């Protein structure tokens, strides 16, 4: 009888263990399950932080700038070379510093030009990048519609650069470019 009693106790213990194990399956509130969920959340959060803040946010885009003209010369850019994609140019000054500016044809068909700086963020020396029809400040992240370049002034708007369409070229006078020198003092000099 002791043997049968021992067997029934063993069966009862087994049933309790089985119920306890079933309670600790997926979705249970066990300590190890909570720790695993927390670890997964931490890893996902770290990955999201890396994606959001790694290089795209407020970092300057590489500037593929072209020489615009010689020091003291007016700049002429063929209209056929200007599109909705901003093109960046560098204009040399006699002291070997450079003034950066960009030109583009906005969605409304107007040829626009602006310094690659603004009166608020120019000290950061980061300029702008283009995202669709917007120019975005690489320092503060503010976005500006291409249609507003040369119209909106001050603040973080791209500092306007006077330009005129002259035949089949966009003409930017050397004197107008040189007026932006204060935005570029010690900027991108080689």
Biotite code that builds the C-alpha atoms (Angstrom):
import biotite.structure as struc

atoms = struc.array([
    struc.Atom([0.000, 0.000, 0.000], chain_id="A", res_id=1, res_name="UNK", atom_name="CA", element="C"),
    struc.Atom([2.791, 2.342, 0.699], chain_id="A", res_id=2, res_name="UNK", atom_name="CA", element="C"),
    struc.Atom([3.887, 1.805, -2.841], chain_id="A", res_id=3, res_name="UNK", atom_name="CA", element="C"),
    struc.Atom([0.430, 2.714, -4.262], chain_id="A", res_id=4, res_name="UNK", atom_name="CA", element="C"),
    struc.Atom([0.165, 5.701, -1.972], chain_id="A", res_id=5, res_name="UNK", atom_name="CA", element="C"),
    struc.Atom([3.609, 6.851, -3.064], chain_id="A", res_id=6, res_name="UNK", atom_name="CA", element="C"),
    struc.Atom([2.577, 6.445, -6.731], chain_id="A", res_id=7, res_name="UNK", atom_name="CA", element="C"),
    struc.Atom([-0.609, 8.483, -6.234], chain_id="A", res_id=8, res_name="UNK", atom_name="CA", element="C"),
    struc.Atom([1.365, 11.214, -4.462], chain_id="A", res_id=9, res_name="UNK", atom_name="CA", element="C"),
    struc.Atom([3.810, 11.218, -7.295], chain_id="A", res_id=10, res_name="UNK", atom_name="CA", element="C"),
    struc.Atom([0.969, 11.524, -9.809], chain_id="A", res_id=11, res_name="UNK", atom_name="CA", element="C"),
    struc.Atom([-0.495, 14.404, -7.784], chain_id="A", res_id=12, res_name="UNK", atom_name="CA", element="C"),
    struc.Atom([2.859, 16.136, -7.637], chain_id="A", res_id=13, res_name="UNK", atom_name="CA", element="C"),
    struc.Atom([3.267, 15.634, -11.364], chain_id="A", res_id=14, res_name="UNK", atom_name="CA", element="C"),
    struc.Atom([-0.148, 17.154, -12.015], chain_id="A", res_id=15, res_name="UNK", atom_name="CA", element="C"),
    struc.Atom([0.772, 20.214, -9.880], chain_id="A", res_id=16, res_name="UNK", atom_name="CA", element="C"),
    struc.Atom([4.097, 20.623, -11.641], chain_id="A", res_id=17, res_name="UNK", atom_name="CA", element="C"),
    struc.Atom([2.401, 20.298, -15.033], chain_id="A", res_id=18, res_name="UNK", atom_name="CA", element="C"),
    struc.Atom([-0.162, 22.972, -14.113], chain_id="A", res_id=19, res_name="UNK", atom_name="CA", element="C"),
    struc.Atom([2.580, 25.235, -12.785], chain_id="A", res_id=20, res_name="UNK", atom_name="CA", element="C"),
    struc.Atom([4.623, 24.773, -15.990], chain_id="A", res_id=21, res_name="UNK", atom_name="CA", element="C"),
    struc.Atom([1.562, 25.468, -18.163], chain_id="A", res_id=22, res_name="UNK", atom_name="CA", element="C"),
    struc.Atom([1.001, 28.701, -16.223], chain_id="A", res_id=23, res_name="UNK", atom_name="CA", element="C"),
    struc.Atom([4.522, 29.835, -17.128], chain_id="A", res_id=24, res_name="UNK", atom_name="CA", element="C"),
    struc.Atom([4.076, 29.446, -20.895], chain_id="A", res_id=25, res_name="UNK", atom_name="CA", element="C"),
    struc.Atom([4.001, 32.263, -23.430], chain_id="A", res_id=26, res_name="UNK", atom_name="CA", element="C"),
    struc.Atom([2.189, 35.360, -22.199], chain_id="A", res_id=27, res_name="UNK", atom_name="CA", element="C"),
    struc.Atom([2.731, 34.572, -18.543], chain_id="A", res_id=28, res_name="UNK", atom_name="CA", element="C"),
    struc.Atom([3.995, 37.179, -16.142], chain_id="A", res_id=29, res_name="UNK", atom_name="CA", element="C"),
    struc.Atom([7.087, 35.236, -15.205], chain_id="A", res_id=30, res_name="UNK", atom_name="CA", element="C"),
    struc.Atom([10.145, 37.218, -14.255], chain_id="A", res_id=31, res_name="UNK", atom_name="CA", element="C"),
    struc.Atom([12.237, 35.780, -17.099], chain_id="A", res_id=32, res_name="UNK", atom_name="CA", element="C"),
    struc.Atom([9.534, 36.645, -19.659], chain_id="A", res_id=33, res_name="UNK", atom_name="CA", element="C"),
    struc.Atom([9.411, 40.229, -18.480], chain_id="A", res_id=34, res_name="UNK", atom_name="CA", element="C"),
    struc.Atom([13.202, 40.502, -18.590], chain_id="A", res_id=35, res_name="UNK", atom_name="CA", element="C"),
    struc.Atom([13.272, 39.167, -22.153], chain_id="A", res_id=36, res_name="UNK", atom_name="CA", element="C"),
    struc.Atom([10.588, 41.642, -23.246], chain_id="A", res_id=37, res_name="UNK", atom_name="CA", element="C"),
    struc.Atom([12.499, 44.477, -21.592], chain_id="A", res_id=38, res_name="UNK", atom_name="CA", element="C"),
    struc.Atom([15.738, 43.461, -23.322], chain_id="A", res_id=39, res_name="UNK", atom_name="CA", element="C"),
    struc.Atom([13.985, 43.368, -26.711], chain_id="A", res_id=40, res_name="UNK", atom_name="CA", element="C"),
    struc.Atom([12.516, 46.839, -26.098], chain_id="A", res_id=41, res_name="UNK", atom_name="CA", element="C"),
    struc.Atom([15.917, 48.246, -25.116], chain_id="A", res_id=42, res_name="UNK", atom_name="CA", element="C"),
    struc.Atom([17.534, 46.847, -28.272], chain_id="A", res_id=43, res_name="UNK", atom_name="CA", element="C"),
    struc.Atom([14.706, 48.184, -30.459], chain_id="A", res_id=44, res_name="UNK", atom_name="CA", element="C"),
    struc.Atom([14.925, 51.593, -28.771], chain_id="A", res_id=45, res_name="UNK", atom_name="CA", element="C"),
    struc.Atom([18.686, 51.777, -29.282], chain_id="A", res_id=46, res_name="UNK", atom_name="CA", element="C"),
    struc.Atom([18.272, 50.854, -32.950], chain_id="A", res_id=47, res_name="UNK", atom_name="CA", element="C"),
    struc.Atom([15.554, 53.491, -33.443], chain_id="A", res_id=48, res_name="UNK", atom_name="CA", element="C"),
    struc.Atom([17.747, 56.115, -31.753], chain_id="A", res_id=49, res_name="UNK", atom_name="CA", element="C"),
    struc.Atom([20.647, 55.214, -34.051], chain_id="A", res_id=50, res_name="UNK", atom_name="CA", element="C"),
    struc.Atom([18.500, 55.405, -37.199], chain_id="A", res_id=51, res_name="UNK", atom_name="CA", element="C"),
    struc.Atom([16.940, 58.726, -36.243], chain_id="A", res_id=52, res_name="UNK", atom_name="CA", element="C"),
    struc.Atom([20.105, 60.497, -35.108], chain_id="A", res_id=53, res_name="UNK", atom_name="CA", element="C"),
    struc.Atom([22.850, 58.983, -37.259], chain_id="A", res_id=54, res_name="UNK", atom_name="CA", element="C"),
    struc.Atom([23.986, 61.397, -39.885], chain_id="A", res_id=55, res_name="UNK", atom_name="CA", element="C"),
    struc.Atom([20.804, 62.474, -41.621], chain_id="A", res_id=56, res_name="UNK", atom_name="CA", element="C"),
    struc.Atom([19.272, 64.845, -39.127], chain_id="A", res_id=57, res_name="UNK", atom_name="CA", element="C"),
    struc.Atom([21.399, 67.913, -38.680], chain_id="A", res_id=58, res_name="UNK", atom_name="CA", element="C"),
    struc.Atom([24.546, 66.899, -40.475], chain_id="A", res_id=59, res_name="UNK", atom_name="CA", element="C"),
    struc.Atom([25.530, 68.739, -43.587], chain_id="A", res_id=60, res_name="UNK", atom_name="CA", element="C"),
    struc.Atom([25.083, 66.896, -46.822], chain_id="A", res_id=61, res_name="UNK", atom_name="CA", element="C"),
    struc.Atom([28.228, 66.592, -48.848], chain_id="A", res_id=62, res_name="UNK", atom_name="CA", element="C"),
    struc.Atom([28.459, 69.677, -51.023], chain_id="A", res_id=63, res_name="UNK", atom_name="CA", element="C"),
    struc.Atom([29.306, 68.835, -54.572], chain_id="A", res_id=64, res_name="UNK", atom_name="CA", element="C"),
    struc.Atom([30.145, 72.390, -55.409], chain_id="A", res_id=65, res_name="UNK", atom_name="CA", element="C"),
    struc.Atom([31.609, 73.668, -58.601], chain_id="A", res_id=66, res_name="UNK", atom_name="CA", element="C"),
    struc.Atom([33.794, 76.686, -59.118], chain_id="A", res_id=67, res_name="UNK", atom_name="CA", element="C"),
    struc.Atom([31.527, 79.521, -60.208], chain_id="A", res_id=68, res_name="UNK", atom_name="CA", element="C"),
    struc.Atom([34.004, 81.981, -61.745], chain_id="A", res_id=69, res_name="UNK", atom_name="CA", element="C"),
    struc.Atom([37.274, 83.689, -60.987], chain_id="A", res_id=70, res_name="UNK", atom_name="CA", element="C"),
    struc.Atom([37.549, 86.210, -58.167], chain_id="A", res_id=71, res_name="UNK", atom_name="CA", element="C"),
    struc.Atom([35.892, 89.473, -59.133], chain_id="A", res_id=72, res_name="UNK", atom_name="CA", element="C"),
    struc.Atom([34.112, 88.001, -62.152], chain_id="A", res_id=73, res_name="UNK", atom_name="CA", element="C"),
    struc.Atom([30.359, 87.860, -62.695], chain_id="A", res_id=74, res_name="UNK", atom_name="CA", element="C"),
    struc.Atom([28.870, 84.365, -62.727], chain_id="A", res_id=75, res_name="UNK", atom_name="CA", element="C"),
    struc.Atom([26.941, 83.090, -65.748], chain_id="A", res_id=76, res_name="UNK", atom_name="CA", element="C"),
    struc.Atom([25.202, 79.745, -65.485], chain_id="A", res_id=77, res_name="UNK", atom_name="CA", element="C"),
    struc.Atom([23.481, 78.358, -68.599], chain_id="A", res_id=78, res_name="UNK", atom_name="CA", element="C"),
    struc.Atom([19.737, 77.990, -67.928], chain_id="A", res_id=79, res_name="UNK", atom_name="CA", element="C"),
    struc.Atom([19.914, 74.524, -69.494], chain_id="A", res_id=80, res_name="UNK", atom_name="CA", element="C"),
    struc.Atom([22.069, 73.426, -66.533], chain_id="A", res_id=81, res_name="UNK", atom_name="CA", element="C"),
    struc.Atom([19.591, 74.608, -63.896], chain_id="A", res_id=82, res_name="UNK", atom_name="CA", element="C"),
    struc.Atom([16.834, 72.242, -62.815], chain_id="A", res_id=83, res_name="UNK", atom_name="CA", element="C"),
    struc.Atom([14.744, 71.459, -59.759], chain_id="A", res_id=84, res_name="UNK", atom_name="CA", element="C"),
    struc.Atom([17.849, 69.910, -58.200], chain_id="A", res_id=85, res_name="UNK", atom_name="CA", element="C"),
    struc.Atom([19.887, 72.550, -56.363], chain_id="A", res_id=86, res_name="UNK", atom_name="CA", element="C"),
    struc.Atom([23.418, 72.994, -57.651], chain_id="A", res_id=87, res_name="UNK", atom_name="CA", element="C"),
    struc.Atom([26.005, 74.353, -55.265], chain_id="A", res_id=88, res_name="UNK", atom_name="CA", element="C"),
    struc.Atom([28.796, 76.689, -56.340], chain_id="A", res_id=89, res_name="UNK", atom_name="CA", element="C"),
    struc.Atom([31.831, 78.237, -54.692], chain_id="A", res_id=90, res_name="UNK", atom_name="CA", element="C"),
    struc.Atom([32.988, 81.734, -55.497], chain_id="A", res_id=91, res_name="UNK", atom_name="CA", element="C"),
    struc.Atom([36.602, 82.606, -54.589], chain_id="A", res_id=92, res_name="UNK", atom_name="CA", element="C"),
    struc.Atom([37.496, 85.832, -52.840], chain_id="A", res_id=93, res_name="UNK", atom_name="CA", element="C"),
    struc.Atom([40.885, 87.559, -53.093], chain_id="A", res_id=94, res_name="UNK", atom_name="CA", element="C"),
    struc.Atom([41.811, 86.378, -49.561], chain_id="A", res_id=95, res_name="UNK", atom_name="CA", element="C"),
    struc.Atom([41.399, 82.720, -50.691], chain_id="A", res_id=96, res_name="UNK", atom_name="CA", element="C"),
    struc.Atom([38.167, 82.257, -48.749], chain_id="A", res_id=97, res_name="UNK", atom_name="CA", element="C"),
    struc.Atom([35.092, 81.090, -50.627], chain_id="A", res_id=98, res_name="UNK", atom_name="CA", element="C"),
    struc.Atom([31.449, 82.059, -50.728], chain_id="A", res_id=99, res_name="UNK", atom_name="CA", element="C"),
    struc.Atom([29.017, 79.207, -51.299], chain_id="A", res_id=100, res_name="UNK", atom_name="CA", element="C"),
    struc.Atom([25.671, 79.602, -52.991], chain_id="A", res_id=101, res_name="UNK", atom_name="CA", element="C"),
    struc.Atom([23.130, 77.463, -54.770], chain_id="A", res_id=102, res_name="UNK", atom_name="CA", element="C"),
    struc.Atom([20.813, 77.875, -57.729], chain_id="A", res_id=103, res_name="UNK", atom_name="CA", element="C"),
    struc.Atom([17.720, 75.952, -58.740], chain_id="A", res_id=104, res_name="UNK", atom_name="CA", element="C"),
    struc.Atom([14.582, 76.211, -60.813], chain_id="A", res_id=105, res_name="UNK", atom_name="CA", element="C"),
    struc.Atom([11.671, 76.112, -58.382], chain_id="A", res_id=106, res_name="UNK", atom_name="CA", element="C"),
    struc.Atom([8.429, 74.233, -59.140], chain_id="A", res_id=107, res_name="UNK", atom_name="CA", element="C"),
    struc.Atom([6.799, 77.518, -60.204], chain_id="A", res_id=108, res_name="UNK", atom_name="CA", element="C"),
    struc.Atom([9.396, 77.840, -62.996], chain_id="A", res_id=109, res_name="UNK", atom_name="CA", element="C"),
    struc.Atom([11.423, 80.678, -61.447], chain_id="A", res_id=110, res_name="UNK", atom_name="CA", element="C"),
    struc.Atom([15.231, 80.555, -61.414], chain_id="A", res_id=111, res_name="UNK", atom_name="CA", element="C"),
    struc.Atom([16.383, 81.184, -57.864], chain_id="A", res_id=112, res_name="UNK", atom_name="CA", element="C"),
    struc.Atom([19.713, 81.743, -56.117], chain_id="A", res_id=113, res_name="UNK", atom_name="CA", element="C"),
    struc.Atom([20.682, 81.986, -52.460], chain_id="A", res_id=114, res_name="UNK", atom_name="CA", element="C"),
    struc.Atom([23.751, 81.885, -50.297], chain_id="A", res_id=115, res_name="UNK", atom_name="CA", element="C"),
    struc.Atom([24.403, 78.505, -48.702], chain_id="A", res_id=116, res_name="UNK", atom_name="CA", element="C"),
    struc.Atom([23.912, 80.166, -45.307], chain_id="A", res_id=117, res_name="UNK", atom_name="CA", element="C"),
    struc.Atom([21.422, 82.191, -43.300], chain_id="A", res_id=118, res_name="UNK", atom_name="CA", element="C"),
    struc.Atom([21.731, 85.065, -40.857], chain_id="A", res_id=119, res_name="UNK", atom_name="CA", element="C"),
    struc.Atom([20.854, 82.830, -37.879], chain_id="A", res_id=120, res_name="UNK", atom_name="CA", element="C"),
    struc.Atom([22.889, 79.649, -38.384], chain_id="A", res_id=121, res_name="UNK", atom_name="CA", element="C"),
    struc.Atom([25.817, 80.804, -40.534], chain_id="A", res_id=122, res_name="UNK", atom_name="CA", element="C"),
    struc.Atom([28.241, 80.492, -37.583], chain_id="A", res_id=123, res_name="UNK", atom_name="CA", element="C"),
    struc.Atom([27.653, 76.715, -37.584], chain_id="A", res_id=124, res_name="UNK", atom_name="CA", element="C"),
    struc.Atom([29.013, 76.569, -41.157], chain_id="A", res_id=125, res_name="UNK", atom_name="CA", element="C"),
    struc.Atom([26.648, 73.777, -42.224], chain_id="A", res_id=126, res_name="UNK", atom_name="CA", element="C"),
    struc.Atom([24.608, 75.272, -45.074], chain_id="A", res_id=127, res_name="UNK", atom_name="CA", element="C"),
    struc.Atom([21.562, 73.615, -46.621], chain_id="A", res_id=128, res_name="UNK", atom_name="CA", element="C"),
    struc.Atom([20.537, 70.365, -48.247], chain_id="A", res_id=129, res_name="UNK", atom_name="CA", element="C"),
    struc.Atom([17.635, 69.679, -50.558], chain_id="A", res_id=130, res_name="UNK", atom_name="CA", element="C"),
    struc.Atom([14.785, 67.315, -49.744], chain_id="A", res_id=131, res_name="UNK", atom_name="CA", element="C"),
    struc.Atom([12.286, 67.310, -52.604], chain_id="A", res_id=132, res_name="UNK", atom_name="CA", element="C"),
    struc.Atom([11.008, 70.850, -53.133], chain_id="A", res_id=133, res_name="UNK", atom_name="CA", element="C"),
    struc.Atom([12.387, 71.979, -49.778], chain_id="A", res_id=134, res_name="UNK", atom_name="CA", element="C"),
    struc.Atom([15.745, 73.389, -48.748], chain_id="A", res_id=135, res_name="UNK", atom_name="CA", element="C"),
    struc.Atom([16.612, 72.250, -45.220], chain_id="A", res_id=136, res_name="UNK", atom_name="CA", element="C"),
    struc.Atom([19.029, 73.978, -42.844], chain_id="A", res_id=137, res_name="UNK", atom_name="CA", element="C"),
    struc.Atom([21.706, 71.459, -41.820], chain_id="A", res_id=138, res_name="UNK", atom_name="CA", element="C"),
    struc.Atom([22.100, 73.191, -38.459], chain_id="A", res_id=139, res_name="UNK", atom_name="CA", element="C"),
    struc.Atom([18.576, 73.664, -37.086], chain_id="A", res_id=140, res_name="UNK", atom_name="CA", element="C"),
    struc.Atom([16.576, 71.421, -39.435], chain_id="A", res_id=141, res_name="UNK", atom_name="CA", element="C"),
    struc.Atom([14.095, 74.095, -40.548], chain_id="A", res_id=142, res_name="UNK", atom_name="CA", element="C"),
    struc.Atom([12.645, 73.538, -44.031], chain_id="A", res_id=143, res_name="UNK", atom_name="CA", element="C"),
    struc.Atom([11.918, 76.168, -46.653], chain_id="A", res_id=144, res_name="UNK", atom_name="CA", element="C"),
    struc.Atom([9.909, 75.823, -49.846], chain_id="A", res_id=145, res_name="UNK", atom_name="CA", element="C"),
    struc.Atom([11.944, 76.385, -52.984], chain_id="A", res_id=146, res_name="UNK", atom_name="CA", element="C"),
    struc.Atom([9.201, 78.749, -54.214], chain_id="A", res_id=147, res_name="UNK", atom_name="CA", element="C"),
    struc.Atom([10.011, 81.117, -51.323], chain_id="A", res_id=148, res_name="UNK", atom_name="CA", element="C"),
    struc.Atom([13.759, 81.433, -51.980], chain_id="A", res_id=149, res_name="UNK", atom_name="CA", element="C"),
    struc.Atom([14.608, 85.066, -52.837], chain_id="A", res_id=150, res_name="UNK", atom_name="CA", element="C"),
    struc.Atom([11.219, 86.153, -51.443], chain_id="A", res_id=151, res_name="UNK", atom_name="CA", element="C"),
    struc.Atom([11.435, 85.291, -47.742], chain_id="A", res_id=152, res_name="UNK", atom_name="CA", element="C"),
    struc.Atom([14.261, 87.095, -45.973], chain_id="A", res_id=153, res_name="UNK", atom_name="CA", element="C"),
    struc.Atom([15.824, 86.957, -42.543], chain_id="A", res_id=154, res_name="UNK", atom_name="CA", element="C"),
    struc.Atom([15.695, 84.305, -39.884], chain_id="A", res_id=155, res_name="UNK", atom_name="CA", element="C"),
    struc.Atom([16.850, 80.910, -41.059], chain_id="A", res_id=156, res_name="UNK", atom_name="CA", element="C"),
    struc.Atom([15.666, 81.431, -44.643], chain_id="A", res_id=157, res_name="UNK", atom_name="CA", element="C"),
    struc.Atom([18.446, 80.931, -47.186], chain_id="A", res_id=158, res_name="UNK", atom_name="CA", element="C"),
    struc.Atom([19.976, 84.402, -47.566], chain_id="A", res_id=159, res_name="UNK", atom_name="CA", element="C"),
    struc.Atom([18.787, 85.647, -50.973], chain_id="A", res_id=160, res_name="UNK", atom_name="CA", element="C"),
    struc.Atom([21.257, 86.290, -53.761], chain_id="A", res_id=161, res_name="UNK", atom_name="CA", element="C"),
    struc.Atom([20.292, 88.731, -56.507], chain_id="A", res_id=162, res_name="UNK", atom_name="CA", element="C"),
    struc.Atom([20.207, 87.232, -59.975], chain_id="A", res_id=163, res_name="UNK", atom_name="CA", element="C"),
    struc.Atom([18.771, 88.011, -63.399], chain_id="A", res_id=164, res_name="UNK", atom_name="CA", element="C"),
    struc.Atom([17.991, 85.965, -66.464], chain_id="A", res_id=165, res_name="UNK", atom_name="CA", element="C"),
    struc.Atom([20.164, 87.327, -69.260], chain_id="A", res_id=166, res_name="UNK", atom_name="CA", element="C"),
    struc.Atom([19.408, 85.564, -72.539], chain_id="A", res_id=167, res_name="UNK", atom_name="CA", element="C"),
    struc.Atom([20.039, 81.863, -72.002], chain_id="A", res_id=168, res_name="UNK", atom_name="CA", element="C"),
    struc.Atom([22.033, 82.359, -68.760], chain_id="A", res_id=169, res_name="UNK", atom_name="CA", element="C"),
    struc.Atom([21.401, 83.161, -65.147], chain_id="A", res_id=170, res_name="UNK", atom_name="CA", element="C"),
    struc.Atom([23.597, 86.148, -64.327], chain_id="A", res_id=171, res_name="UNK", atom_name="CA", element="C"),
    struc.Atom([24.842, 86.760, -60.796], chain_id="A", res_id=172, res_name="UNK", atom_name="CA", element="C"),
    struc.Atom([26.981, 89.858, -60.382], chain_id="A", res_id=173, res_name="UNK", atom_name="CA", element="C"),
    struc.Atom([30.277, 89.619, -58.506], chain_id="A", res_id=174, res_name="UNK", atom_name="CA", element="C"),
    struc.Atom([29.287, 92.606, -56.359], chain_id="A", res_id=175, res_name="UNK", atom_name="CA", element="C"),
    struc.Atom([26.098, 90.804, -55.233], chain_id="A", res_id=176, res_name="UNK", atom_name="CA", element="C"),
    struc.Atom([28.035, 87.662, -54.329], chain_id="A", res_id=177, res_name="UNK", atom_name="CA", element="C"),
    struc.Atom([30.662, 89.633, -52.430], chain_id="A", res_id=178, res_name="UNK", atom_name="CA", element="C"),
    struc.Atom([27.943, 91.207, -50.253], chain_id="A", res_id=179, res_name="UNK", atom_name="CA", element="C"),
    struc.Atom([27.512, 87.774, -48.639], chain_id="A", res_id=180, res_name="UNK", atom_name="CA", element="C"),
    struc.Atom([31.140, 87.572, -47.505], chain_id="A", res_id=181, res_name="UNK", atom_name="CA", element="C"),
    struc.Atom([30.253, 88.159, -43.842], chain_id="A", res_id=182, res_name="UNK", atom_name="CA", element="C"),
    struc.Atom([28.233, 84.935, -43.874], chain_id="A", res_id=183, res_name="UNK", atom_name="CA", element="C"),
    struc.Atom([31.329, 82.996, -44.920], chain_id="A", res_id=184, res_name="UNK", atom_name="CA", element="C"),
    struc.Atom([34.234, 84.549, -43.075], chain_id="A", res_id=185, res_name="UNK", atom_name="CA", element="C"),
    struc.Atom([36.647, 81.702, -42.327], chain_id="A", res_id=186, res_name="UNK", atom_name="CA", element="C"),
    struc.Atom([34.223, 79.302, -43.951], chain_id="A", res_id=187, res_name="UNK", atom_name="CA", element="C"),
    struc.Atom([35.429, 76.604, -46.293], chain_id="A", res_id=188, res_name="UNK", atom_name="CA", element="C"),
    struc.Atom([38.685, 78.368, -46.991], chain_id="A", res_id=189, res_name="UNK", atom_name="CA", element="C"),
    struc.Atom([41.476, 76.225, -48.354], chain_id="A", res_id=190, res_name="UNK", atom_name="CA", element="C"),
])
